[in-house]
Amino acid sequence: MATARKSDEPALPDNRDALLVLHRAARARRDAAALLSHERAAATEEIARIEIHIARIERAMDPPLV
């Protein structure tokens, strides 16, 4: 079941390596943001969205990584 993405969210790539690069950048933004800030919350949501997409890709692999 696919989750709906917000209209302002860019589509995520279907390449695991590219997703890991995006994940690393989002973690850096989260870690640089002030605690309890909107920027930190947005980066945390992006990290979760990326991790879910990575999990989908890994489950679809033959054999699955997960």
CNS distance restraints for C-alpha pairs under 8 A (distance, minus, plus):
assign (resid   5 and name CA) (resid   9 and name CA) 6.42 0.50 0.50
assign (resid  12 and name CA) (resid  19 and name CA) 7.39 0.50 0.50
assign (resid  12 and name CA) (resid  50 and name CA) 7.49 0.50 0.50
assign (resid  12 and name CA) (resid  53 and name CA) 7.73 0.50 0.50
assign (resid  13 and name CA) (resid  18 and name CA) 6.76 0.50 0.50
assign (resid  13 and name CA) (resid  19 and name CA) 6.57 0.50 0.50
assign (resid  14 and name CA) (resid  18 and name CA) 7.96 0.50 0.50
assign (resid  14 and name CA) (resid  19 and name CA) 7.63 0.50 0.50
assign (resid  14 and name CA) (resid  57 and name CA) 7.24 0.50 0.50
assign (resid  15 and name CA) (resid  19 and name CA) 6.28 0.50 0.50
assign (resid  16 and name CA) (resid  20 and name CA) 6.25 0.50 0.50
assign (resid  16 and name CA) (resid  54 and name CA) 6.17 0.50 0.50
assign (resid  16 and name CA) (resid  57 and name CA) 7.05 0.50 0.50
assign (resid  17 and name CA) (resid  21 and name CA) 6.52 0.50 0.50
assign (resid  18 and name CA) (resid  22 and name CA) 6.43 0.50 0.50
assign (resid  19 and name CA) (resid  23 and name CA) 6.02 0.50 0.50
assign (resid  19 and name CA) (resid  50 and name CA) 6.60 0.50 0.50
assign (resid  19 and name CA) (resid  54 and name CA) 6.88 0.50 0.50
assign (resid  20 and name CA) (resid  24 and name CA) 6.13 0.50 0.50
assign (resid  21 and name CA) (resid  25 and name CA) 6.35 0.50 0.50
assign (resid  22 and name CA) (resid  26 and name CA) 6.13 0.50 0.50
assign (resid  22 and name CA) (resid  50 and name CA) 7.65 0.50 0.50
assign (resid  23 and name CA) (resid  27 and name CA) 6.15 0.50 0.50
assign (resid  23 and name CA) (resid  47 and name CA) 5.92 0.50 0.50
assign (resid  23 and name CA) (resid  50 and name CA) 6.36 0.50 0.50
assign (resid  23 and name CA) (resid  51 and name CA) 7.61 0.50 0.50
assign (resid  24 and name CA) (resid  28 and name CA) 6.30 0.50 0.50
assign (resid  25 and name CA) (resid  29 and name CA) 6.33 0.50 0.50
assign (resid  26 and name CA) (resid  30 and name CA) 6.14 0.50 0.50
assign (resid  26 and name CA) (resid  43 and name CA) 5.59 0.50 0.50
assign (resid  26 and name CA) (resid  44 and name CA) 7.60 0.50 0.50
assign (resid  26 and name CA) (resid  46 and name CA) 6.79 0.50 0.50
assign (resid  26 and name CA) (resid  47 and name CA) 6.06 0.50 0.50
assign (resid  27 and name CA) (resid  31 and name CA) 6.02 0.50 0.50
assign (resid  27 and name CA) (resid  43 and name CA) 7.06 0.50 0.50
assign (resid  27 and name CA) (resid  44 and name CA) 7.64 0.50 0.50
assign (resid  27 and name CA) (resid  47 and name CA) 6.87 0.50 0.50
assign (resid  28 and name CA) (resid  32 and name CA) 6.12 0.50 0.50
assign (resid  29 and name CA) (resid  33 and name CA) 6.20 0.50 0.50
assign (resid  29 and name CA) (resid  39 and name CA) 7.90 0.50 0.50
assign (resid  29 and name CA) (resid  40 and name CA) 7.29 0.50 0.50
assign (resid  29 and name CA) (resid  43 and name CA) 6.35 0.50 0.50
assign (resid  30 and name CA) (resid  39 and name CA) 7.16 0.50 0.50
assign (resid  30 and name CA) (resid  40 and name CA) 4.78 0.50 0.50
assign (resid  30 and name CA) (resid  41 and name CA) 7.66 0.50 0.50
assign (resid  30 and name CA) (resid  43 and name CA) 5.13 0.50 0.50
assign (resid  30 and name CA) (resid  44 and name CA) 6.34 0.50 0.50
assign (resid  31 and name CA) (resid  40 and name CA) 7.52 0.50 0.50
assign (resid  33 and name CA) (resid  37 and name CA) 6.86 0.50 0.50
assign (resid  33 and name CA) (resid  39 and name CA) 6.10 0.50 0.50
assign (resid  33 and name CA) (resid  40 and name CA) 5.19 0.50 0.50
assign (resid  34 and name CA) (resid  39 and name CA) 7.75 0.50 0.50
assign (resid  34 and name CA) (resid  40 and name CA) 6.62 0.50 0.50
assign (resid  35 and name CA) (resid  40 and name CA) 6.72 0.50 0.50
assign (resid  36 and name CA) (resid  40 and name CA) 6.75 0.50 0.50
assign (resid  36 and name CA) (resid  41 and name CA) 7.21 0.50 0.50
assign (resid  37 and name CA) (resid  41 and name CA) 6.43 0.50 0.50
assign (resid  38 and name CA) (resid  42 and name CA) 6.05 0.50 0.50
assign (resid  39 and name CA) (resid  43 and name CA) 6.15 0.50 0.50
assign (resid  40 and name CA) (resid  44 and name CA) 6.10 0.50 0.50
assign (resid  41 and name CA) (resid  45 and name CA) 6.24 0.50 0.50
assign (resid  42 and name CA) (resid  46 and name CA) 6.23 0.50 0.50
assign (resid  43 and name CA) (resid  47 and name CA) 6.15 0.50 0.50
assign (resid  44 and name CA) (resid  48 and name CA) 6.37 0.50 0.50
assign (resid  45 and name CA) (resid  49 and name CA) 6.25 0.50 0.50
assign (resid  46 and name CA) (resid  50 and name CA) 6.15 0.50 0.50
assign (resid  47 and name CA) (resid  51 and name CA) 6.11 0.50 0.50
assign (resid  48 and name CA) (resid  52 and name CA) 6.19 0.50 0.50
assign (resid  49 and name CA) (resid  53 and name CA) 6.36 0.50 0.50
assign (resid  50 and name CA) (resid  54 and name CA) 6.18 0.50 0.50
assign (resid  51 and name CA) (resid  55 and name CA) 6.18 0.50 0.50
assign (resid  52 and name CA) (resid  56 and name CA) 6.33 0.50 0.50
assign (resid  53 and name CA) (resid  57 and name CA) 6.38 0.50 0.50
assign (resid  54 and name CA) (resid  58 and name CA) 6.18 0.50 0.50
assign (resid  55 and name CA) (resid  59 and name CA) 6.10 0.50 0.50
assign (resid  55 and name CA) (resid  66 and name CA) 7.70 0.50 0.50
assign (resid  56 and name CA) (resid  60 and name CA) 6.28 0.50 0.50
assign (resid  57 and name CA) (resid  61 and name CA) 6.49 0.50 0.50
assign (resid  58 and name CA) (resid  64 and name CA) 5.66 0.50 0.50
assign (resid  58 and name CA) (resid  65 and name CA) 5.24 0.50 0.50
assign (resid  58 and name CA) (resid  66 and name CA) 6.33 0.50 0.50
assign (resid  59 and name CA) (resid  64 and name CA) 4.77 0.50 0.50
assign (resid  59 and name CA) (resid  65 and name CA) 6.34 0.50 0.50
assign (resid  59 and name CA) (resid  66 and name CA) 5.94 0.50 0.50
assign (resid  60 and name CA) (resid  64 and name CA) 6.09 0.50 0.50
assign (resid  61 and name CA) (resid  65 and name CA) 6.73 0.50 0.50
